[in-house]
């Protein structure tokens, strides 16, 4: 399963379900077996790709509380009749299994509006937990000087998939404006 798995604390048990691209009809069976065998009480899943499989696996496992976090909207479906049909069917299934989840967490108010308005998930299930970005300036520690106080510029870093949905173009355009106002500023992109 790779180096990250080898570096885990031995107390952490890792189960690789061997899923395939897209929906994997075998995954709910595998997940339910692990949940029952391990006596799992809470399952926290992420992103749309596993929403349906986790709902079905949790149902078959008889009991774990399910929480799902949505980090972004769907990837765009083609505007063809097949794409429209696929999206409509998937939304219908998602609305049907939403009752299995204790909460559906979104990382922004815009995503909350999307899952309620576009997907049709019940507003009473949806709660927003904003990404951990401080509101306003962050006070520097007394024992550490900031880079700008030390004569250097501020360094910004972004980490994430280098995919269109992450909108790195907007970041680059915004940072160009920052760089004009603060020539010592740096941007590090990790993807």
Secondary structure, DSSP 4 states (H G I P E B T S, - for coil): --HHHHTS-TTS--------SS--TTHHHHHHHHHHHHT--EEEEESGGGHHHHHHHHHHTT--EEEEEE-SPPPPPPSSHHHHHHHHHHHHHHHHHGGGEEEEEESSHHHHHHIIIII---GGGEEE---S--SSPPPPPTTS--TTTTTS--EEEEES--SGGG-HHHHHHHHHHHHHH-TT-EEEEE-
